Amino acid sequence: MPVWFRKTGKSTVRFADVHCHILYGVDDGSRSREMSLSMLKQAASEGVEAMILTPHFFAGRSTLTKESIRERTEILTEQCAAEGIGIELFPGAELYYTEETDEALAQGAVPTLNGTNRLLVEFSTDVLDAGILNAVKRIAGLGYVPVVAHVERYGSVAFDPRKVEALRDQGAEIQVNVSTLAGRYGLSAKSAMERLLKERLVDYLGTDAHDDRVRKVEVSKTVGRLFKKFDADYIEEITYLNARSLMDA
């Protein structure tokens, strides 16, 4: 058994999250301080050690800024510490790609993942693969690394590993939700994402947690199964090491 495979409470793995909606009162995620702290306690019990907080961000239309997200993250960090919750928090955002995005990126007005050049990007679920590919090229051309959020939601690419590979060839990284691998969105989506794992086309797993009841933080059972089914070193990379490298930047 690898030295990093461990037990902490109910958890059998360690996890670092690059996609969650735990900042309260800013989007359709956590609605209150109490809910955020509840979500963080759940995360700690699941073996989550660190999280990049990624509220929804719409270029040109969002009241959030890089500075306000950082300030809110610092406040929640203090509240987390006061409750004795041992999770590190870092600022970020989930950018919804629109025609206004490129200009905002060129101006440096879009929050990235912990101030790195990684940018968590969400697209319309009905976007064609060419649309995502062109957006990836434009974002990469501006000096950023687009991290395609929950790739399983884009039917035009998710079920074809070669199209996912094409995105990575143009500079993208790929994020998949743990809940999809748990079967929450059906066996076909789960199977498609496991195929991407088999071909090592995924760079990060994320919780995409929005609340403490329905879309809560649940990772230990599913990730523990992945360690048994796939190459363990690769699973450690996409559940912890890759995310940790952004947090330590």
C-alpha positions as CSV (number, residue, x, y, z in Angstrom):
1,M,0.0,0.0,0.0
2,P,1.5,3.4,-1.0
3,V,2.7,5.6,1.9
4,W,0.2,8.4,1.0
5,F,-2.8,6.1,1.3
6,R,-4.2,6.7,4.8
7,K,-7.2,6.9,7.1
8,T,-8.4,10.2,8.6
9,G,-11.8,9.9,10.3
10,K,-14.2,8.4,7.8
11,S,-11.8,9.1,4.9
12,T,-9.4,6.7,3.2
13,V,-7.8,9.3,0.9
14,R,-6.5,12.9,1.0
15,F,-8.1,15.3,-1.4
16,A,-7.5,18.9,-2.6
17,D,-10.4,20.5,-4.4
18,V,-10.2,23.0,-7.3
19,H,-14.0,23.4,-7.8
20,C,-16.6,24.3,-5.1
21,H,-19.2,26.8,-4.3
22,I,-18.6,27.2,-0.5
23,L,-18.3,31.0,-0.3
24,Y,-21.6,32.1,1.1
25,G,-24.0,34.6,-0.4
26,V,-22.3,35.1,-3.7
27,D,-23.9,32.6,-6.2
28,D,-26.2,29.5,-6.2
29,G,-23.9,27.8,-3.7
30,S,-23.8,28.2,0.1
31,R,-26.5,30.6,1.3
32,S,-25.1,31.4,4.7
33,R,-22.0,31.3,7.0
34,E,-23.6,28.4,8.8
35,M,-24.0,26.4,5.6
36,S,-20.4,27.1,4.6
37,L,-19.1,25.9,7.9
38,S,-21.3,22.8,7.7
39,M,-19.9,22.1,4.2
40,L,-16.4,22.5,5.4
41,K,-16.9,20.2,8.3
42,Q,-18.3,17.6,5.9
43,A,-15.2,18.1,3.7
44,A,-12.8,17.6,6.6
45,S,-14.6,14.4,7.5
46,E,-14.1,13.2,3.9
47,G,-10.4,13.8,3.9
48,V,-10.4,17.1,2.0
49,E,-7.3,19.0,3.1
50,A,-7.5,22.2,0.9
51,M,-10.0,23.8,-1.4
52,I,-9.9,26.6,-4.0
53,L,-13.2,28.5,-3.6
54,T,-14.7,29.0,-7.1
55,P,-17.9,31.1,-7.1
56,H,-19.5,31.7,-10.5
57,F,-18.1,34.6,-12.4
58,F,-19.5,36.3,-15.4
59,A,-17.1,38.7,-17.2
60,G,-18.6,42.2,-17.4
61,R,-21.7,41.2,-15.4
62,S,-20.4,40.0,-12.1
63,T,-20.3,42.1,-8.9
64,L,-17.5,39.9,-7.7
65,T,-13.9,41.0,-8.3
66,K,-10.5,39.3,-7.7
67,E,-10.2,41.5,-4.6
68,S,-13.6,40.8,-3.2
69,I,-13.2,37.0,-3.6
70,R,-9.8,37.2,-1.9
71,E,-11.3,39.2,1.0
72,R,-14.3,36.8,1.4
73,T,-11.9,33.8,1.3
74,E,-9.8,35.4,4.1
75,I,-13.0,36.0,6.2
76,L,-14.1,32.4,5.7
77,T,-10.6,31.1,6.6
78,E,-10.8,33.0,9.9
79,Q,-14.3,31.6,10.6
80,C,-13.1,28.1,9.7
81,A,-10.1,28.4,12.1
82,A,-12.4,29.6,14.8
83,E,-14.4,26.4,14.4
84,G,-11.4,24.2,14.5
85,I,-11.8,23.1,10.9
86,G,-8.4,22.1,9.5
87,I,-8.9,22.9,5.8
88,E,-6.8,25.5,3.9
89,L,-8.8,27.8,1.6
90,F,-7.7,29.6,-1.5
91,P,-9.4,32.2,-3.8
92,G,-10.6,31.3,-7.3
93,A,-13.6,31.5,-9.6
94,E,-15.6,29.5,-12.1
95,L,-15.7,31.6,-15.2
96,Y,-18.7,31.3,-17.6
97,Y,-17.4,31.8,-21.1
98,T,-19.1,34.4,-23.2
99,E,-18.2,36.8,-25.9
100,E,-17.1,39.3,-23.2
101,T,-14.6,36.9,-21.7
102,D,-11.6,37.5,-24.0
103,E,-11.5,41.3,-23.3
104,A,-11.8,40.8,-19.6
105,L,-9.0,38.3,-19.7
106,A,-6.8,40.6,-21.7
107,Q,-7.4,43.3,-19.1
108,G,-6.5,40.9,-16.2
109,A,-9.9,41.3,-14.7
110,V,-10.8,37.7,-14.2
111,P,-10.0,35.7,-11.0
112,T,-7.8,32.7,-11.7
113,L,-7.2,29.6,-9.5
114,N,-5.2,31.0,-6.5
115,G,-3.7,33.7,-8.7
116,T,-2.0,31.2,-11.0
117,N,-2.4,31.2,-14.8
118,R,-5.0,28.4,-14.4
119,L,-8.5,29.5,-15.2
120,L,-11.5,27.3,-14.4
121,V,-13.9,27.7,-17.3
122,E,-17.5,26.7,-17.7
123,F,-19.4,26.6,-21.0
124,S,-23.0,26.3,-22.1
125,T,-24.0,22.6,-22.0
126,D,-25.2,22.7,-25.6
127,V,-22.0,24.2,-27.0
128,L,-20.4,22.4,-29.9
129,D,-16.9,20.9,-29.6
130,A,-15.6,23.4,-32.1
131,G,-16.8,26.2,-29.9
132,I,-15.0,24.9,-26.9
133,L,-11.9,24.2,-28.9
134,N,-11.8,27.7,-30.3
135,A,-12.3,29.2,-26.8
136,V,-9.5,27.1,-25.5
137,K,-7.2,28.4,-28.2
138,R,-8.1,32.0,-27.5
139,I,-7.7,31.6,-23.8
140,A,-4.3,29.9,-24.2
141,G,-3.3,32.6,-26.6
142,L,-3.8,35.2,-23.9
143,G,-1.4,33.3,-21.6
144,Y,-3.8,31.3,-19.5
145,V,-4.3,27.6,-19.1
146,P,-8.0,26.9,-19.4
147,V,-9.2,24.2,-17.0
148,V,-12.4,22.9,-18.6
149,A,-14.9,22.6,-15.7
150,H,-17.0,19.3,-15.4
151,V,-16.2,18.2,-18.9
152,E,-18.9,15.5,-18.6
153,R,-21.6,18.1,-19.1
154,Y,-20.5,18.9,-22.7
155,G,-22.0,16.1,-24.7
156,S,-20.2,17.3,-27.9
157,V,-16.8,16.3,-26.4
158,A,-17.3,14.2,-23.2
159,F,-18.1,10.9,-24.8
160,D,-15.2,11.0,-27.4
161,P,-11.8,10.8,-25.8
162,R,-10.1,12.0,-29.0
163,K,-12.0,15.3,-28.7
164,V,-11.0,15.7,-25.1
165,E,-7.4,14.9,-26.2
166,A,-7.7,17.7,-28.8
167,L,-8.6,20.2,-26.1
168,R,-5.5,19.2,-24.1
169,D,-3.4,19.4,-27.2
170,Q,-4.4,23.0,-27.5
171,G,-3.4,23.8,-23.9
172,A,-6.5,22.9,-21.9
173,E,-6.6,20.9,-18.7
174,I,-9.7,18.8,-17.8
175,Q,-11.7,18.7,-14.6
176,V,-14.3,16.0,-13.8
177,N,-16.8,16.0,-10.9
178,V,-16.4,13.2,-8.3
179,S,-20.2,12.9,-8.2
180,T,-20.3,11.9,-11.8
181,L,-17.9,9.1,-11.1
182,A,-20.1,8.1,-8.2
183,G,-23.0,7.6,-10.8
184,R,-25.1,10.6,-9.8
185,Y,-25.7,11.5,-13.4
186,G,-26.2,8.1,-14.8
187,L,-24.1,5.1,-15.9
188,S,-23.3,6.4,-19.3
189,A,-21.7,9.6,-17.9
190,K,-19.9,7.5,-15.3
191,S,-18.6,5.1,-17.9
192,A,-17.4,7.9,-20.2
193,M,-15.5,9.6,-17.4
194,E,-13.9,6.3,-16.4
195,R,-12.7,5.9,-20.0
196,L,-11.1,9.3,-19.8
197,L,-9.4,8.2,-16.5
198,K,-8.2,5.0,-18.2
199,E,-6.6,7.1,-21.0
200,R,-5.2,9.6,-18.4
201,L,-7.0,12.6,-20.0
202,V,-8.2,14.1,-16.7
203,D,-6.1,16.5,-14.7
204,Y,-8.3,17.3,-11.7
205,L,-11.3,15.8,-9.8
206,G,-13.5,18.4,-8.1
207,T,-16.5,18.3,-5.8
208,D,-18.5,21.1,-7.3
209,A,-20.2,21.2,-4.0
210,H,-23.1,23.7,-3.6
211,D,-24.7,22.9,-0.3
212,D,-24.6,20.6,2.7
213,R,-27.5,18.3,1.7
214,V,-28.0,17.5,-1.9
215,R,-24.8,18.7,-3.7
216,K,-22.5,18.2,-0.7
217,V,-18.9,17.2,-0.4
218,E,-18.6,13.4,-0.8
219,V,-15.4,12.1,-2.1
220,S,-13.9,9.3,0.1
221,K,-15.9,6.3,-1.0
222,T,-15.7,7.1,-4.8
223,V,-12.0,8.1,-4.7
224,G,-11.1,5.1,-2.7
225,R,-12.7,2.9,-5.4
226,L,-10.7,4.8,-8.1
227,F,-7.5,4.0,-6.3
228,K,-8.3,0.3,-6.5
229,K,-9.5,0.4,-10.2
230,F,-6.9,2.7,-11.8
231,D,-3.2,3.4,-11.5
232,A,-2.8,4.7,-7.9
233,D,-0.1,7.2,-8.7
234,Y,-2.3,8.8,-11.4
235,I,-5.3,9.0,-9.1
236,E,-3.2,10.7,-6.5
237,E,-2.1,13.2,-9.1
238,I,-5.7,14.2,-10.1
239,T,-7.2,14.1,-6.6
240,Y,-4.4,15.8,-4.7
241,L,-1.0,16.6,-6.2
242,N,-2.1,18.6,-9.3
243,A,-4.4,20.8,-7.2
244,R,-1.9,21.1,-4.5
245,S,0.6,22.5,-7.0
246,L,-1.7,25.4,-7.7
247,M,-2.2,26.1,-4.0
248,D,1.5,26.1,-3.3
249,A,2.3,28.4,-6.2
